[in-house]
Amino acid sequence: MASLAATSWPKPLVLVPCLSWSTASSVFTEGVMSAAINWDDLQKQYSSDYRYSDILSKLCKIVDNPFSCGLAQIPEFAAPAKVLAEKYKSNLRYITPHEILSLTKSFGDYDVEASKSSQSVVISLALLSRILRTLTTVVSADLQEIKVKDKEAVWFMRGLMDECTHLKNFEVPIDTSLIIAICANMDAYVPKEGVSTLEEIWPGASVRYLNCGHVSAYLNHMNLFRDCILEGFRKAINKLPPPVSH
């Protein structure tokens, strides 16, 4: 929220985003928070109201390549994701939920069980590698099944959250050198795979990475948060003229 607020301010200001990223879409469709969402109810609402399925799903856009995010690691999504990503390559940015569902359907009927068995070793090794590399929480099999069953709601959520929160959809702050972001490399609440980086969106901003998870960052690194806030204001004092007193 602080990052979004900063994009609308017409003057330089100090910004220290703590454990956030460039969009909230991955938080609610991939991160541990996604397990708290009643996807079945959202799927029913999506299917029963044409304003969601026929209007909004054609308007809101998924900013980053949807087949590069963590959802593409789910076996049922992996097969069409690989083929479609190769076929469309760079044309998968700013795609609507309606378009991605249409593309997935155009992939054709494929044997899900065969796809699972043929890719099980590759997917398992890929997931194991990610666990060892980042210690990121892997979504349970039950939740994966729910996301496949309710895929329209999942992709709609992805597009809606990108439309409303992705920093690429907003202005760049006036002076990015006054931005110091703090992120956790092992953050299971805020997945970063396949999502635009802060460095890419806000050139000149400083991004500090902690080798820990979301909760442990708050518990063990509060001093860093405070130090970065102080550092940001010191930069502003040295860089900007003092306010004129009347």
N, C-alpha and C positions, 0 to 999 in steps of 0.2 A: 504493500500500500504506500509506503514511503517513496518507493521508486516511481510509482505512477503519479504521486503528488508532485514529485520533483520535475516531471516532464511538462507539467502545465504552468510552472512558475517562470515568469519572463525575465528573471534576473539570476545571476550566479548565486548558488547556495551550497552549503555543505550537506552531503548525503552519505550516510553510512548504512547501507542495507545489510542486515544481519541474517545470515542463513536463508537468503532468498535466492531467486534465479531470474531468468528472463521471462518466464511464463508460469502461470498456475495450472496449466492444462496437464502437465505431467504429474503434479501433486495429486490431482483428483482422479486420474485415470490409470496411473502406474504405482504411485507411492503407497505407503502403508495406509494413508487416509482413504484410498480407494476401497479398502476392505470394509469401511464403515458406511459405505453408500448402498442403499437398497436399489440395486440395478434392475431388479425385476419390476419394481414399481415405476422406475423411470422409463423402462422399456414399454410398459403399458401406457403410460402417459404419452410417450412419443408416438406410439402406433395409433392411439385413439384420437389425437388432435392433429388435424392437417396443418395447423399453423406451425407445428414443430417439424413434421415429416416432409411437408411440401413447400413451405415458405422459408422458415428460418434455416433449415438444413441446406438450403441452396444459397443462403446469404452469408452466413458466418464461414470463415476460412481457417483451415489449419495452416499455420505459417510455415513450419518446417516440414521436411519430407516425412510423412507419417510412417513410411516403411523403414525409417532409420531409428525410430524410437523403441523403447523397451517393449511395447505391445507387439512388435514384430517378432519377438522371441517366443511368443506363445505358439506352440506347434501348429495349431489350426490356422493361424495367420501367417506362419512362416513360409509355407509353400507358395501361396499367391503373392506374398510380399516380395519374394526373391524374383519371381518372373516379371511382375509388374514394375519393380524397381529397375530392372534391366531394360525393359521395353520403353519406359517413359523417361528414364534417367532424370534430367534436370527439370522436367515438366511437372514434378510432384510437389512443388512449393506453392503455397497459397491455394490449396485445393479444398473444396467444400466437403463436408461430411457426406452430402448426397452424391458427389462425384466419386469419392473413395468407395462408397458402398456399391455404386454402379460399376466401377472398375473391378471390384472384387467379384461381383456377380458375373461380369463378362469374362472373367478368368475361366468360368465354366465349372461344371460339376467335377469334383475330383474325389478320389477315394480317401476319406479322412484317415481311416485306419491304416491304409497303405502309406499315406504321407507320414503318419506318426511313426510307423515302424521303420521306414526308410531314413527318417531324419532323427530318430530317437538318440542315436549315438552322437551325432553331430550336435544336436541341440543340448544334450546332457553335458557334453564336453564344453560347449560354449558357456552354458550357465555355470558349470563348475569353475571355469576360468574366471568368469565375472565375480563369483563369490570369493575366490582366492585373491583376486586382484583388488576388489573394492569392498568386500564384506557387505555388499548390498543385500538387503532382504529379498529373497525370491518369493514371488507371489505363490500362494498355495495352489495345489491342483484344483481344488474346489472353486476357488475364486477365478482361476483361468477358465474353467468350464462356464461359469456364470458370465464372464466377459465375452466369451464366444457366443453364447446363447443370446445375450443382450447386446450384440455388437452395434446395432443401430444407436442405442442409447450411449454406448461408450464413445463412439466416434463423434456423435453429436455433442457430447460433453467436451470432447477434445477441441472441436471447432469453436464452440461457444466460449470456452475459457480462453482460448487463444485470441478470439475476437475482442474480448473484454480486458485481457490482462497482458498479452504479449507486448513486450516493450518495443518491438519493431513497428507496432501500430501507433506509436506515440512519438512526439517530438523528442529529440535528443536534448538533454539539459544544456543550458547555456555554456557552462564551464565544466567539462568532465574531469578536469584535473582535481576538482574538489570532491570527487567521489572516491570513497574507499569501501569496497564491498568485502564482506567476510563470508566465505563459503566453506562447507565441509565436504571433503572428497568422498566420504562414506555415508552421505546423507540419504537415508532410505525414505525420508519424508519428501525430499525434493530431488527426484531423479533428474539427471542431466543428460542422459544418453540421447543423441540425435536432436538435441535442442540447441538453438543459437546461444553462443556464449556472450557474457557481458562484455568481454573484451572486443568482440565483433560488433556489437550494437553500439557500445559507448567507447570509441577509441579515445585513449588518454586516461581512462579511469584505471584505478589501481584495484586489483582483485587479490585478496589474501586467502590462501587455501589452508585449511586445517586437516590434518590426517586423523579424522575421527568422524563420529556420526553426529546427527542433529542434536540429540539430547545431551550427549557428553560435551559437545561444544558449548552449550549453555552452562553446564555445570562446572566445567573446568577452565573455560577461557573468557570469563567475564572481564578480566583485566585487559585482555586484548581488545574487546569491544570498546571499553572506556578509553584506552590509549588511542584507538583509531579515531574516535570522536574528537578527542583533544587535538590529534594530529591534523584532522580536517580543518578545525577552526584556526589552528596556527597557520596553516596554508592560506586560509582566507584572509587572515590579518595581514600577512606579508604581501599578499597579492592584490587585495582590493583596497581602495581608499576608504578611510573611516567615514561614517555618516556625517553629514553636515549638521551641526547644531544650530538651532535658531535662538 
